[in-house]
Amino acid sequence: MALQVPVMIRRVDRTPRLESSIEEDWPQPYKVELKYHDSARRQEIYDWCSEKFGHHTRQWNNPRWCSNTGYHSFWFKKERDRTLFLMRWS
């Protein structure tokens, strides 16, 4: 007779959310990470940032904000821009 052991399965919460932090050594220290957002939503957020804060070039040289290539993270120079972002997308 084989011993049956109950298996605990841990559910991972994949609810879309935003996580904010400060990286003081960066020119744009206010960081927001998008967790579990689909690519269409990330593109929508990127387009909104371009409209509100100005587009950045291939050199990522807009001093007001930037994002990584997959639009998973956004950095802002001013706290008020980060706050506006959080208010809009939370």
Residue pairs with C-beta under 8 A, 6 or more apart in sequence:
14 36
15 36
16 34
16 35
16 36
16 37
16 41
17 35
17 36
18 32
18 33
18 34
18 35
18 86
18 89
18 90
19 32
19 33
19 35
20 30
20 31
20 32
20 33
20 82
20 86
21 31
21 33
22 29
22 30
22 31
23 29
23 31
23 75
26 75
27 63
27 77
28 63
28 64
28 65
28 66
28 75
28 76
28 77
29 75
29 77
30 75
30 76
30 77
30 78
30 79
30 81
30 82
31 73
31 74
31 75
31 76
32 73
32 74
32 75
32 76
32 82
32 85
32 86
33 72
33 73
34 41
34 42
34 45
34 71
34 72
34 73
34 74
37 45
39 70
42 70
42 71
42 72
43 71
45 71
45 74
45 89
46 67
46 71
48 88
48 89
49 65
49 67
49 74
49 85
50 56
52 84
53 62
53 64
53 65
53 76
53 81
54 62
54 64
54 65
55 62
56 62
56 65
56 66
60 66
63 77
64 76
64 77
64 78
64 81
65 74
65 75
65 76
65 77
65 81
66 74
66 75
67 73
67 74
67 75
74 85
76 82
76 85
